[in-house]
Amino acid sequence: MPNKKAAIKDLKQTKKRTLRNSLIKRNIKEIIKKGRKAAIDGKKVDEISKELQKVVDKAVKTNILKPNTGNRKKSRFADMVKKVSSAPKAKEEAKTEEKK
């Protein structure tokens, strides 16, 4: 436990910041999971993608995430959505070819 007043105040501020930052990071992870499920189901991924970009950009702006980390998260999300959304189409095409 800190002895000086300034150190005590700094500890309180650090706890508040840590909690706020972890909630924002958790929110980003939840949006990514929600996007993965939506992509598999073929639902509205565009809205989730915009939401993710907004949250990540705000986290980068407030120095919760580093810029490259934010860009990496957005890029990987876009790649994942592209890959997942194209996979069911390929399966459907294979099934239609088998029927012919």
N, C-alpha and C positions, 0 to 999 in steps of 0.2 A: 504494500500500500504506500502511495506517495506521501511524503512529509510536507512539502511546500504547497501553498494554496494554488499556485499556477499549475503545478503538476496534477493536483486533484481536479482542477477545472479541465485540464487537457485530457485526463482519463475519461471524464464524463463526456466530453465532446467526441472523443474517439469512439466510445461505445455507441453514441447516437449515429455517427457517420457509418460505422460498421453495420449497424442494423439497417439503415436506409440503403446502403450499397448492396447488401446481401438480398434485400427484398427486390431491388431492381434487377439484379442478376438472376434471381429465381424467376421473376416475371419473364425475362427473355427466354429462359429455358422452357417455361411453360408454353410460350407462344410457339417455339420451335416444335414442341411435341404436338401441339394442337394443329400446326401446319402439316406435320407428317401424317396425322390421322385424316385430315381433310384431303390431302393429296391422294391417299389410298382410296378414300371413299369417292373421290371425284367431285368434291364440293368446292366452294368458293375459296380458292387459295390466294387469289389476288388481294383480297381484303386483309388476309392474315399476313401476307408478304408486306403490304404497306404498313401494317401495324408494327411488324418487326422492325422495318427500316426506321420508322419514327422513334421507337423506343431505343433502338441501338444508337441512332444518331444523337439522341438526347443524352444517353449515357456517356458517349464519347465527348460531347460538348461539356458535360459537367465533370469530366475526368474520372468517371467511374470505370470506364474501359479505355484502353489505349486505342488510338486510331486504327492500327493494323488489326487488332483483335476484333473491333467492330466490323471492319471490312471483311475479315475472314468469316465471321459469323453470317453476315448477309450473303456472301458468295457461296458458302457451303449450303445454306438454306435453299438458295436458288437452284444449285446443282441437284440437291436432294429432291426438290419438288419436280424438277425436270425429269429426273431419272425415275421417280416413283410414278409420275403421271403417265410416262411413256410405257412403263412395264405392263399395265393392264391392257392397253391398246394392242400390244404385241401378242398377248395371250388370246385376245378376242379374234385377232386376225388369223392366228394359227388354228383356232377352233373353226372359223368359217371356211378355211381352206380344207380342213379335214372333212367337213360335211360335203364339200363339192366333190 
